[in-house]
């Protein structure tokens, strides 16, 4: 599996969101480095789980679409009459 990495701009935005959330909701102030470390922790501990949920959703969607295609193909079949 490919390592889950966030680009610099995304990490910066997430760090700001984390800082704002902790300050507004929990009355806890943290700096940029602590927010970045929290992103690393959350990515490592939760990232793969959410990634796998996304893959499961994609597999389920693909299976539904494959069933739809099979139904459409079946509907195209022509009746075969036996004339002996």
N, C-alpha and C positions, 0 to 999 in steps of 0.2 A: 504494500500500500504506500502511496505517496504521502510524504509528511505534510501535515496541514500547516500552511504558513499564511500569514496575513501580510499584505503589502504595508509599507510605512505609513501611507496616508490613512489607511483603515485602522491601523494600530493607534495612530494619533487621535483619530476621532473616537475610537472606543475608549481610550484612556481618558479623554475629556468627559465622555458620557459616564464613565465609572466614577470619576472624581465628583461630577455634579450629582449623581445619584446618591453617593455616600454622604455628601455634604447635606443635601436637601432632605433625604429620607432618614438617615441615621445619625446626622449631626457629627460626622466623622470626616476630617480633612486629611487627604493623603496627597503626596506629591506625584509628579510624573513618573519617577522611577518605580514607586510603589504600585502605581496603577499599571505600569507596564509589566511588573512582576505578577500582578494579579491576572492580567491577560494571559501570561504564560501558564500560570497555574490552571486557570479555567480551560484554556485550550487543551492542555495535557489531560486534565481529569474529565472534561465534558465533551471536548471537541469530537473525538472519535465516536462517542455515543450518538451525538446529533447527526454526524455524517452518515453513520449506519442507518439511522432512522430515515434520512433522506434517500439513501439507496433502497431501503425497503419500500418506501413510497413509490420510487421510480419503477421498481420491479413489479409492484402491484398494478401500476398504471399500464406498463408494458403488457402484462398478462391480460388485463381487460381489453386493451386494444387488439391483441392477438386473437382473443375470443371473438371480438367484433368482426375482424377480418375473416376468421373461419366461418362465421355465420353468413357473411356476405358471399363468400365463395360457395358455400352450400346452397344459398339461394339462387345462384347462377346455374346450378345443375339442371339439365334438361331431362324430362322423363324418357325412359327407354321402354319401348313397347316390344313385347315378344310376339313376333309373327312367325309361326312355325311352319 
